[in-house]
Amino acid sequence: MKNQQQALIGLGSNLGDGQANLIAAWQRLGLVTEITLITLSSPYRTEPVGMDTEHWFTNAVGEICTSLSPTELLTAMLAIETDLGRNRALTQDRPVDLDLLYYGELMIQSQALTVPHPQIAHRLFVLAPLAEIAPEHVHPILGRTSLDLCGALRSQTVERQEWRESLGV
């Protein structure tokens, strides 16, 4: 059996029903043979950061266990985005966006993939749900916990929500 790794994945959506889109993406991750779903944060309604759009996002962070390599996991995530209507040629609004935030303790810097995700420390829409499910997770480069990094960002707006019962979460 291949070595299992914990991975943390950011999920986002700002087109259509954000909560339903995130649940659909999360469930599809669980259908990948070498992925076990562990936990999913609450959904967070967040203002767009670094984008010129009026559509706010629904964001969450999920923890999985996987025997896929980081690049295999990225390939699976991109396929799920495409299946759910994401067109990466469009840089703004999207029905679903999946980002590999952490993969075990690995640090990867390649043309295709950077882990930990290079923008984690600047994005409250990632840190708030990350701090909810993994508050003591330490960023391997910055040496700070998710909760500490989250507390350092006060200028961005996030609003924790509850999953709608109809989504079966």
Beta strands, then each sheet from edge to edge (+ up, - down):
strand 1: 5-13
strand 2: 35-40
strand 3: 44-46
strand 4: 57-66
strand 5: 97-103
strand 6: 108-109
strand 7: 114-115
strand 8: 158-160
sheet 1: 2+ 4- 1+ 5-
sheet 2: 2+ 4- 3+ 8-
sheet 3: 6+ 7-
end
